[in-house]
Amino acid sequence: MRGRLWRKANPDLPEDVREALVRELMDARRALRGTPSEAQRRAARAQVDRAKRALGERGPVWWTDGAPDFNRKLAKNTPYREWFLRVEGGGDV
């Protein structure tokens, strides 16, 4: 998204666990819509963070091959630059 690399969810999670965590994540994101109070925003953001960590999208890496974590880094500043240029249709990164 916008030239950034984002970590995918841990593919080793059982499907039912992953689905439950995605539902929790979506519920938390919906709670952020509208004009919730500051306390409600903090609680919803904490719920988003918990779900994303449980999914493996944040926090300690879930892979074991020693590859570094480039989550949220600009693709152009990583070893994936050339790949990104190819999948984005040769656009400027």
C-alpha positions as CSV (number, residue, x, y, z in Angstrom):
1,M,0.0,0.0,0.0
2,R,1.5,3.3,-1.1
3,G,4.8,1.7,-1.7
4,R,5.1,0.1,1.8
5,L,5.6,-3.5,2.6
6,W,3.1,-4.9,5.1
7,R,3.5,-8.1,7.0
8,K,0.9,-10.8,6.3
9,A,-0.8,-12.9,8.9
10,N,0.9,-16.0,10.1
11,P,-0.1,-18.7,7.6
12,D,0.3,-21.4,10.3
13,L,-2.7,-20.1,12.3
14,P,-5.6,-22.5,12.3
15,E,-8.3,-21.2,10.0
16,D,-10.9,-20.9,12.7
17,V,-8.5,-18.9,14.9
18,R,-7.5,-16.6,12.0
19,E,-11.2,-16.0,11.2
20,A,-12.0,-15.2,14.8
21,L,-9.1,-12.7,15.0
22,V,-10.0,-11.1,11.8
23,R,-13.6,-10.6,13.1
24,E,-12.1,-9.1,16.3
25,L,-9.9,-6.8,14.2
26,M,-12.9,-5.7,12.0
27,D,-15.1,-5.1,15.1
28,A,-12.3,-2.9,16.5
29,R,-12.0,-0.9,13.3
30,R,-15.7,-0.4,13.1
31,A,-15.6,0.9,16.7
32,L,-13.2,3.7,15.5
33,R,-15.7,5.1,13.1
34,G,-18.0,8.0,13.9
35,T,-17.1,10.1,16.9
36,P,-16.3,7.9,19.8
37,S,-14.9,9.3,23.0
38,E,-11.2,9.4,23.6
39,A,-11.5,6.5,26.0
40,Q,-13.5,4.5,23.3
41,R,-10.8,5.3,20.7
42,R,-8.0,4.2,23.0
43,A,-9.9,0.9,23.8
44,A,-10.6,0.3,20.1
45,R,-7.0,1.0,19.1
46,A,-5.8,-1.4,21.8
47,Q,-8.1,-4.1,20.5
48,V,-6.8,-3.5,17.0
49,D,-3.2,-3.9,18.3
50,R,-4.1,-7.1,20.2
51,A,-5.7,-8.7,17.1
52,K,-2.9,-7.7,14.8
53,R,-0.3,-9.1,17.2
54,A,-2.3,-12.3,17.6
55,L,-2.5,-12.6,13.8
56,G,1.3,-12.1,13.5
57,E,1.0,-8.8,11.6
58,R,2.8,-7.0,14.4
59,G,5.2,-7.9,17.2
60,P,7.7,-10.8,17.0
61,V,8.2,-12.3,13.6
62,W,6.5,-15.7,13.0
63,W,8.9,-16.9,10.3
64,T,12.0,-18.9,11.1
65,D,14.3,-18.5,8.1
66,G,16.1,-15.5,9.6
67,A,14.8,-13.0,7.1
68,P,14.6,-9.5,8.4
69,D,11.3,-7.8,9.1
70,F,10.6,-5.0,6.6
71,N,7.0,-4.3,7.9
72,R,5.9,-0.8,7.1
73,K,9.1,0.0,5.3
74,L,9.1,1.7,1.9
75,A,9.7,-1.0,-0.7
76,K,12.3,1.2,-2.5
77,N,14.4,1.1,0.7
78,T,14.5,-2.7,1.0
79,P,16.0,-5.7,-0.9
80,Y,12.5,-6.1,-2.5
81,R,12.8,-3.0,-4.6
82,E,13.2,-4.8,-7.9
83,W,10.3,-7.2,-7.2
84,F,8.1,-4.3,-6.2
85,L,8.8,-2.4,-9.4
86,R,7.9,-5.5,-11.4
87,V,4.6,-6.2,-9.6
88,E,3.6,-2.5,-9.7
89,G,4.0,-2.4,-13.4
90,G,7.3,-0.7,-13.6
91,G,6.1,2.5,-11.8
92,D,8.5,4.7,-9.9
93,V,9.0,3.7,-6.3
